[in-house]
């Protein structure tokens, strides 16, 4: 939700002076105490800035191999990415055992959503999306003149596919984020296949696999890239923003049948990937050890979060991602505001789940601070 300017001024200014001093001095003190000799802040991108637990980024950043590739690529910043572009697209094609004409590169996977909206939405067409889900594609749908239909999740917080199929009764697109953002939940692969099989021929399906690498262990999950359906209506996206730790570099890709890619391509920006990110991505795709290490670290961080929530008698929804969503039993706006006053950004609200906040998993010192601030809220709560 957007803040009004007045609320923002209150959050940042005099209204929170009492809270501001301890939290700002904490961030400065914590910067010095982070293990090892790396003097990085506990918080976000800026020293003393807020701890960023609100955007599902990888708090640990890119792997050492990727950082080396970025540094090595910097002298090529003066050159257009023609060669890098083709090399990266070829590498993705061979990695996923598809043809080059089945791969589309994007400025983040959000540009692939934009292309899909251009190709398959517009006036008189319909986007069917879960509520809550990742909303970016809904904005593109609205600006194309399409109708946006939001279908609430079921009791298990996964997709209500029967209700979605009923609504997908006119040409357009169904968006499936699996695992889902903001809930971290899976919709079973078998059910998705049945669902896709029953959709009308003029309804395309965009499967967003942003959190693919975190979902690996679940028997209910199988990637639509690694285990493709022979169906030209299915477009699958992946991103370098999550496990690879490159959210700020803006790179994603889509894979689909060549004819489907052909329909989306006219909506692609010319040379939409920069030289430096292309080289870093090529290193990232071959760094299997780095990816495995990041996935394992995330599993440990997730378990730690669950343990600490449960000792406080809270049960987060089981997550297959690098974030957790939790019912606070209070309006999310107030909880988000409490964290903001204490120099931590968390996600929420996510209508219709208006008492839930989403916490992107941070580093151990960041999560220590999250729980310290969480406990303040409940101590403060008891005074009322």
Protein Blocks (a to p, Z undefined) as FASTA:
>chain_A
ZZdfklmmmmmmmmlmmmmmmmmmmmmmmmmmpgcjbdcdfblmbghiacdfknopafkb
pafklmmmmmmmmmmmmpccklmmmmmmmmmmmmnopafklcccdehjklmmmmmmmmmg
cehiacdddddddfklmmmmmmnopacddddddfkopacfklmmmmmmcgcddddddddd
fklpacdfklmmmmmmmpcfklccdddfklmmmmmmpmkbccfklmccddfkbccdddfk
lmnopmmnopadddddfklmmmmmmmpcehibcfklmmmmmmmmmmmmlmmmmmmmmmmm
mmmmmmmmmmnopacdddfbfbdcddehiafklmmmmmmmnopaceddddfblkbccddd
ddfklmmmmmmmmmmmmmmmmmZZ
